């Protein structure tokens, strides 16, 4: 969310009705500098350089903060509000809410380093409302400007200096940066057992046309995937039909051959011929050919049987491997749940005792382990 910004509310100089005062002590106040002092720190030298170049007194700047506040081109500061979950699934007074707090805290620790052109002067993590969330107020500034002050307020140029260049109507510098920060938060969330369920709400910043176009592209990709599957299924069925037709044609051809081919027919006895001579000259050659044909068919049949048996063995092996993989998946799922519980304990230790103390203990433990390994090697 992008808010108008209320530093006094964020720092709890005044409390709204939805604030639970009994939980305010759980909030984290990272910083809270007066906005006018921030402007002096960031822009006083640039204002002096600018005024020194002016020959007309009416062009000089007396108060840069008031100039920006009264103007319409830039806002004096911007506020970013981030929240994990909602009051139904991530209540501030639940253990999951504490995990969300730890994730937001880790996310904020790297915010200023990732965004050197966004000076954070007020940041507060609230645990005294329905759901854990964080307010980050910052002044965007750019340096090396050729017009006006060489260091001045500019959200567009500040984000551009950080690598976010405007593209299409929907892909502005701001939208690209917001998406990047969401992805950064999602990576942190994963370490605390949260998954980013993208419901499309993160794309509300897109123009209606761009959003609809993207949705149609998704639908088209799904249709193309279904079409590909249907094509494969069609070709498979076509191959089966072709094989069936070929087999049927082969059987019909064999029936015709057996019925009509002279090779497999016994001729009518001609004249006076003994049964022994007829058997030797005519019956035995036909029987031999029929035997050869039956032998060929039997060989093909046994080859098919052997292939079928081999396929059954392969199928049985794959079924066994599948069962083994299922057991492995169950084992890994149990290990994952165990590791997630351990990591929650680890996160709780970091939150209670502080990252500095925990890091020092870990480094001490590593040194002890290395010493034991060296001793074992000797």
N, C-alpha and C positions, 0 to 999 in steps of 0.2 A: 504494500500500500504506500501511497505517497500522501503525506499529510501537509496541512498548512503550517504546522509547527507551533507548539506552545511550550516554550522552554520552562515557564513557571509551573505549568501542569506536570511536565515530565520530571522536574526536580522536586515536585511535591511542595512547592511554596503555597499552593492551594490545592485542595483535594476535591475531586468530583464525587458525585453520589455513588458511583460504581466502585469506589476505592474502599478496600477493607483495611482500615487503619491498623488492625492487629497484626497484619502481615507486611506492613510497609518496611519493617526492619530487615526483611528478606530481600529487598530490592538491591540492585548493584548500581552505584553511581560512578561511571567511569571518568567523566570529566564534565565541567560546567563553567566555561569561561564566559565573561560578559561579551556580547556580540560586538560592542563598540571597541573594546580592547583588542579583539581579534582583528578588526579592520585596521586598527593602527599598526598592529604587528605585521600584517600581510602587505599593506598598501601605503604606509606613511612615506617610505623612501621613494616609491614610484610617484606619489603625489608631489613630493618636493621636486623631483626631476621634471615632471610635467609642468609645474608652475614656473620653474626657472626658465622654461623655453617660451613662455607666453609674454607677449608685449602689451596685451590689453588686460587690465585687472578684472574685467567682467568675465573673462574666460578662465580665470584661476578657480581652483576647487578648494573651498574652505573645509568642507566636511564630506568625505567620500561616502560614508555610510548613509548620510541623509540624502545625498544625491541619488544613490541607488534605490533607497527606500521610496523616494518621491517619484522616481522614474518608472517607466513602463516596460523597458527592455529586459531587465533582469530582476530577479528576486534577491533580497539581501541574503537569504540562506534557504536551503532545502532540507526537508525531513524525510527520512526513510523509516518505515515501520515494518518489522518482520515478526511473524508469529507462526508457530508450529502447531497444527491441529486446531481444535476449537474446544469450547467449554464441555462438550459432551464426551470427547475422547481424550483430551489432554488438559484436564483441569489443573489450575495452578496449585491446588492443595492435594494433589495425588503424586504417587511415585513416578508416573509417566511424565507429569508436569515438571518434576525435578530433573528428569532426563532431558526434557526440552530446554530447560533453563541452562543445563550444562552445554548442550549443543549450541545454543544461541551465544553463550559466553565465549566458546571456542571460536565461533564464526567471527565475533566482533574483534577478537584479539588480532586477527590478521587483516582487518578492514582497512586501516590507515596505510599499511604497507602496500596493499594491492591498489590503493587509490591515492597516490601522492598528490594529485591535483584537487582533492576534495578535503579541505581542512576541517576535521571534526572538532567542534568546540563544545558540544553537549551530547552526551550519550547515557542512556539509562535503561536498565533491564528491570521490568516490573513484574513482581510476583504477588502484588496485592490487588490484582484484578482477576477476572474469571480465568484467563488463559495467559501463560507466560508469553511476553513479547518484548521487543526492544525498540527504542526510539533512537535514531542516529541523525543528529542535525549537523550539517556541514556547509561550508562556504566554498563554492567551486571557483577556481582561479586559473588564469593562464599567464604565462610569462613570455617575454620576447615579442609582445604585440607591436605592430608597426603604427597603429593608429591609437590616439589617446594615450592612456597610461600604458607603459610597457608591461606592467603587471596589473591585471584588472579582473573584475568579476565576469565570468562567462561560463555557463554550464556546458554549452555546445563545444567550445574550444577546449575546456578542461577535459572532457571525455575524449575528444579527438586526440589530445596529447597522450592519452592513455591507450590509444589504439582503436577506439570505436569511431569509425567513419560512417557518416550517413549514407544510406543507399536508397531503397525505394521508400514510398510514403510510409509504409508500416515499419521499416527497418531504420528508424532514426537512431542517432547516437544514444539517446536516453533509453530507448527500447532494447537496443543491443546490450547496453550496460546492465540494465535491470535483469535481463535473461542470464547474463554472465554471473551476476551476484546470486541469483536463484540457484544456478547450477553449483556455485561454490558452497552455498548453504546445504544443498542436497548431499554433496560429498561429505560434509561434516555430519549431517544427520545420519548417514549410513553407519558411521562409527558408533552411534548411540542407539542403533536398532530401529531407526525410522526409515520409511521408504516414501519417496515423493510420489504421491498419487496424482498424476497430471490429468485433471478433469477438463482442461481447456480454459479454465479461468485465468491462467497465466498468459493467455493470448488475447485478453480483452483489449490490450493496447493496440492491436492490429486494426487497421481500417476494416470496415465491414466487407468491402470488396475483396481485400487480401485474405481475410479470414475465410470467407465463403470459397474463394478460389483454392485455398489450401485444403479445405474440407472436401471439395470436389476432387482434388488430386488424390487424396487418401482413398476416397470411394472408388476412383478409377483404378488405383493400384490394386485394391481388393478385388474388383471385377476382373482385372487382367490375370490376377493370381488364380481366381476360380476358373477362368477360361483356359488357362494353361493346364490346370488339373483335369478339366473335362476333355481337352485335346489328348492328353496322355491316356486317359481312360478310354477314349474313342479308339485311339491307335491300338491299345491293348486288345480291345474287343474285336477290332478289325483283324488283327493278327490271329486271334483265336478262331474267328469265322473262316479266315483263309486256310488255316490249318485243318479245320473240320471239312471244308470244301475239298481240300487236296486229298485228305484221307478218304472221303466219300468217293471222289473221282477215282482214286486208286483201287478201291474195292469194286466199283462198278466196272472199271477197266479189266480187273482180274476176272470178274464173273463173265464178261464178254469173251475174254481170252479163253477161259476154260470151256465156255459153251461153243465157241466158233473156231478157235485156232486149230488148224489141222494137226498141229504138233501134239495136241492133247485129245485127239479123237481116234477111236478105233475104226479102221476102214471096214467096209463090208468084205466078207470073204469072196475072192474071185476064183471061180472055177472050182476044181477039186483040189483042196489043200488040207493037209492033216492038221489036227488040233495042235500038235507039237510044233509043226512048222509055223502055224499062224501065231502061236504064243511067242516064238522066238523072233519072228520077223516083225510083228506088229504090236502085240500086247506088251512085251517086256520093254521096248523103247519108250512107250507112253508111260508105263508105270515108273520107269527110271526118271523121266522128266517130272512126273508128279511128285516123286520122292524128293528130288532136288528142290522143287518149288516149296514143298512143305518144310524142308530143312532150312531154306532161306527165311521163311516166315518165322520158324521157331527161333532162329538166331536173332532176328530182329525183336521178337517178343521178349526173349531173355535179356537182351540189351536194355530194352525199355524197363523190364522188371528191376534190373540191376541199378539203372539210373533212378528209378522211383525209390528203391531202397536207400540209395546214397542220399537222395533229397530228404527222406524221412530222418536219416541219421543227422544230417546237417540241421534240420529243423529242431530235432531233439536237443542237439548241442546248443543251438541258439536259445532255446527255451531255458536250458539250464543256466546259460550265461545271463539271460534276462533276470532269472530268479536271483542269481548272485549279485547282479547290479542293483536289484531292488533291496537286497539286504544291505549292500554298501550304502545306498541312499539313506535307508533308515538309520544306519549307524552314523553317517555324516550329519543327518538332521539332529540326532541326539547330541553329537559333539558340538554342532552349531548352537543349539539351545544352551548347552553347558557353557560354551565360550561367551555367549551373549550375557548370561548371568554373571560370569566372572568379570566381564568388561563393565557391566553396570556397577559392580562392587568397586572396580578400579576407578570409574568415573566419580563415584561417590567419595572415595578417598581423596581424589584430586580436588573436588569441590570443598570438602570439609577442611583438609589440611593445606590446600593450596598447591598449585603446580610446581612452584619453586622447591618446596620441601620434598614433594614426591620425586621430582627429577633428581634431587640430590641423593635421596635414598636409593633410587635405581642405579645411579652412577656408582655409588658405594658398593652396591650388591654386585655390579659388573666387575669392579676391581677385585673384589673378593673371589669371584668365580675365575677370573683370569689368573689370579695368584694360585688357586688350587690346581688349575690346568697346568701351569708351569711346573708346580711341585710334582704333579703326577708324571709329567714328561721326563723330568730329571730322575 
